[in-house]
Amino acid sequence: MVVILADAVDQLLNGDRREQLMTASRLKHLALQEPNRVAIAESGAIEPLVDLLGLDDPEMQEEAAAALRSLALGQGAVRQRIVRAGALPHLLRMLRSGTEQVPTERSPQSHRVAALRRMRQRQEQAAVRHYF
């Protein structure tokens, strides 16, 4: 697991966009199992995930926020590390930006549904702040 996590941190730091997205998604799923949460946090993955929150890329922000949310579940020490790494301002910005992109009645139905789904996902992921 240590080698896998070291590779994951390297991908978060040095990978291209696709690699970073895939790695954040993998960490999100690994962190769903409680024993993996501390190992992921100790691998140094928190800071690169927080850095991804700061990018101007909503899809990247969503994956990074979801990974951090999974890491934070039931882990007070991990939540504190996420806060110290500077995640809260990014998460709050995500929450605010989600409400600015509400579709209008004139938008095509498919666009309204997709936009509302993205907005709801961002708000749920940004709601991680309630864990802190």
Rosetta blueprint (number, residue, H / E / L):
1 M L
2 V H
3 V H
4 I H
5 L H
6 A H
7 D H
8 A H
9 V H
10 D H
11 Q H
12 L H
13 L H
14 N H
15 G L
16 D L
17 R H
18 R H
19 E H
20 Q H
21 L H
22 M H
23 T H
24 A H
25 S H
26 R H
27 L H
28 K H
29 H H
30 L H
31 A L
32 L L
33 Q L
34 E H
35 P H
36 N H
37 R H
38 V H
39 A H
40 I H
41 A H
42 E H
43 S L
44 G L
45 A L
46 I H
47 E H
48 P H
49 L H
50 V H
51 D H
52 L H
53 L H
54 G L
55 L L
56 D L
57 D L
58 P H
59 E H
60 M H
61 Q H
62 E H
63 E H
64 A H
65 A H
66 A H
67 A H
68 L H
69 R H
70 S H
71 L H
72 A H
73 L L
74 G L
75 Q L
76 G H
77 A H
78 V H
79 R H
80 Q H
81 R H
82 I H
83 V H
84 R H
85 A L
86 G L
87 A H
88 L H
89 P H
90 H H
91 L H
92 L H
93 R H
94 M H
95 L H
96 R H
97 S H
98 G H
99 T H
100 E H
101 Q L
102 V L
103 P L
104 T L
105 E L
106 R L
107 S L
108 P L
109 Q H
110 S H
111 H H
112 R H
113 V H
114 A H
115 A H
116 L H
117 R H
118 R H
119 M H
120 R H
121 Q H
122 R H
123 Q H
124 E H
125 Q H
126 A H
127 A H
128 V H
129 R H
130 H H
131 Y H
132 F L
